[in-house]
Each structure stands twice: as structure tokens, then as C-alpha cells.
Amino acid sequence: MILRAGWVAGLALALTALSGCGNGGPDGGGAAVPQQLRRDGRWLVDGHNRVVITHGVNVVWKTAPYVPPDAAKGFRAADADWLADHGFNSARIGTLWVGVSPHAPGVIDTDYLAQWDRIVQLLASRRIWILFDFHQDMLGPVYQGEGVPDWAVEPVEGLFTTLLGPPSFGFPFNYFTPQVSEAFDNLWAERGPVWDGFRDAWIAVARRWKDQPYSMGYDLLNEPWAGMEYMQCLQPWLGCESHERDELQPFYTHALTGIRSVDPDNLVWFEPQPLISTGAPARGYEAIPGESQLGYSFHYYCPLNTLANAAQLGVLDTLPFGPQDTCESFGDTTFAEARAQGEKMQAVELLTEFGATDELPVLAEVARQADENLVGWQYWQYKNFDDPTTESQDSGAQSLFADDADLSTAKLDKLKILSRTYPQATAGVPLALSFDPDTAEFQYRYTPRAATAPTEIFVPVALHYPNGYQVEVSGATLRSAANAPRLLLDNLTGATEVSVRVTRRP
């Protein structure tokens, strides 16, 4: 998470539990659970043929035992309830390679998978979609990172590590050393037992959860570093398409082939090199013949806000412009490149990381741009989780809570930006979406299409509409009760467009 975490500058809340946000069916009457998410063009769709937009969080525990504990500062049923109550309908969970296969290629720690299954079941029972993630930062402990098992790091260590020893500049600065860059280059070129061990670890994950109804697939590797090519990646007019095409795609395809041997249907997500947040093009991935269920998992951290420790040093307070100003230009490029890469590789895109900050204008701008581009997202991250490689973790900036062990300490202003009115499932194709966290005005338009369940819009009533809300709708009829936490719409026969507007009741 280099651009999420490495460069990030880095109340009490008593909301009435929202009824209808738990385990019931999508129509509130016990309808069948939608089966897994699939790609349909640029969209995620559920088993009811509804387009799904996810607003979620990352749940990644980077130190042993590489899974959040069943403790207040970890993850319990109360955490799953909290996420559902506030409209978070997805979670990218760090089922780390080092946890799945810690000792040797092909040797699987089934107890580790069982520990994660506790959390998987908590999430799924609250209708929260789950993205399985092999998270890594700087490979492993020898490079002051985590995520890749020692047996996979040692074979790719190169001449620079032998001559100079492991770097000790910490996260993220070790990325820019010849030792770490060479090790990544060696990983992409290895094509032997390390690649096979990576594939086999993913096979174990897929075999364990291939039938999980709330799976949204497998995010193969977090932020794969480009190695010695990173200087080229930094140049917006060049990018590093050759790295993605010639190194990453073969590495990912090797794992994809293994996953398909046990799970032919679930989404498999490719990530680009992490410097795309600088505006570098990211279009190196090609479509794979016969493969229709690919996802493109991209990250976005506003460049100014990801300057190392800028906020902690007080730099941002002295500048004549705010970090959100860099989001406006770089964000446009990042979302456009993600869409272009999705089209090229025939994949659906998802913003799987942004945030890691308490800079509210930055969060508001990225969320606004995601709405504008009709892209779902997953905030980094739910709690600090004793993160060793996120510079903002010492200040607690990345967490949604002032105290990870106390859910009543949610950061209210931050929550008002992230917990927002949005269409979780649409019986149609989205056209335009916006939400203003200051006024709570929500506007949405879509083209209807056949579906077996209604359009479902999450409305954070207690947080944004203390006196209730009012709805204006055309092209559909309103099924839900007044001020319900989920607004349900049935398309009118013959309607060519549905529009809905939600505003606060005075």
C-alpha cells in the first residue's frame, strides 16, 4: 500500500440501529440471497440481474497471525453489524499469502483459513460482499515489509541485497532502493516454485470459499512494484505498460489458471503497479481469450496528501491550496485510465483503496469523483489494526474510529462523508449519481432493465436525515415505507429512464 499508506500525510456516536439492514432479503421480505457478484460489461451484477455498486472498507491485519483477532480492537459480530448499519456493503479482507502458505510452496495452513472463515461468515450474514486479498508491502520482513512468505522472498533476493544488505529506510522508502526493486524484478522473472506456490495458495483460498454466496472474487496481489522500471512508471507520458503486459500479466495468469481449476466462475482481480496515482497510464493488461470474469482493482491516493508526513509536519496548513485540489486533476486521470484499462482487458473496475487520512476535503473529493464515474470503492481502512507499514497509523488517521476498541468513538465528520446515500443494487444501468454530504441531497438516474428484485438505495437516516427524508421519483414506484433505511423502487412498465431525488425533510 505504498501510495495509500506510505505517503499519506498522515463523538461519541450513538446512532439508533437501522432496521432492515441485517439479514433479510433484498425486498425486506426474506427473498432469496443473491448468488455472488459477476461481471456484466463494466458492471458488477448480483443474482437478480441488478447492477451492484459497493461502498466498503479494507480489513487487513498485517502482522502475525495475519487475521484480526476476536477482540474489541479486532473484528467481532458488532463490527459486522456496524458496517451494515452504516451502509458498507463490501470488505476487502487480507487473507495474506504468508498466512495461507507460511512454510513451503503448496503447504497450506488450514487453521489460518478457518480463522478467516469466522469473519467471512460474520460479513456474509450481514449481506456484505467479500473480496479476498493477498496483501503485501515490500515483500516481507527482510525488507521491512509483510505479506510474502520467507520461502518466497529468499529465492528472489538479488545481487544488490547480497552486496549492500537489506535496506533499512522503512516504508515506503525501501521500495525505491535497488535491493527491493531487484527482488521484485526477480519475482516477476522466477516462473518456478515461487510462482507455483503463489498459485497453490490461491487454489486453497478458492477451494475454501468458491461457494460463498457473498464472494466478489480474488484480488491477486496488492500493489505489485514495477522493480527497476519504477522511474519509467513515474512519467505520465510513458507509464509502464510493458511491465504489466510482460511481467505482471503472466504472473497473474499463472494464478488465474490455478483458481479456475477449482472455481470456474468467480471474479479474479488484477492490480496495476501502484504509481498510477501519479497520473501514469495503466493500460498494459490484455483481454484473456475465453475469460469473462476479470476485475481491475485500482488504488488512488491524492499526490499532495500522500507526501510523507506532510500533515503531521504542518505543511498542508501553510500551502495556498488544499490536498483536495490535486485530487481533482489526478483523480480525473486515474478514473479515466481505470475505465480504459477495464475496457481493454474486458474487466469491471473497482477502487479498492483510497483514504488512509482524516483530511475530510480529500475524502469528499474522491468519493464525489467515484460517484461521478459510477465506480464502487473500498476505504483504507476500517481500523488501524496495528498496521506496521502505514505512516498514518501512529496518528490513527486511517481508522474510522478514535479508539479501535470502542465503536462509539467513530469519527463523525469522516463518517458523514463515507456513509452516504447511494444505490446498492439497481434494476437497470446507472447513468448519473451524486450525493452532497453537507446537504444530504442525493440524485440518481438509470435506464431500467429486467431484474427479479427492486432497485435498492441505502439511506443513512439517523446520520444525514434527522427529521426524515422526502423522495421525488419518476419512471418507478416507491415500494418502501416512509423514512426506511433502504429505499426500494419498482420500475414502471414502459419507462425509459428512472430518476430519483432524496432530500432532507425540514
Secondary structure, 3 states (H helix, E strand, C coil): CHHHHHCCCCCCCCCCCCCCCCCCCCCCCCCCCCCCCEEECCEEECCCCCEECCEEEEECCCCCCCCCCCCCCCCCHHHHHHHHHCCCCEEEECCCHHHHCCCCCCCCCHHHHHHHHHHHHHHHCCCCEEEEECCCECCCHHHCCECCCHHHHHHHCCHHHHHHCCCCCCCCHHHHCHHHHHHHHHHHHHCCHHHHHHHHHHHHHHHHHCCCCCEEEEECCCCCCCHHHHHHHCCCCCCCHHHHHHHHHHHHHHHHHHHHCCCCCCCEEECCCHHHHHCCCCCCCCCCCCCCCEEEEEECCCCHHHCCCCCCCCHHHHCCCCCHHHHHHHHHHHHHHHHHHHHHHCEEEEEEECECCCCHHHHHHHHHHHHHCCCCEEEECCCCCCCCCCHHHHCCCCCCECCCCCHHHECHHHHHHHCCCEEEEECEEEEEEEECCCCCCEEEEEEECCCCCCEEEECCHHHHCCCCEEEEEECEEECCCCCCCEEEEEECCCCCCEEEEEEECC
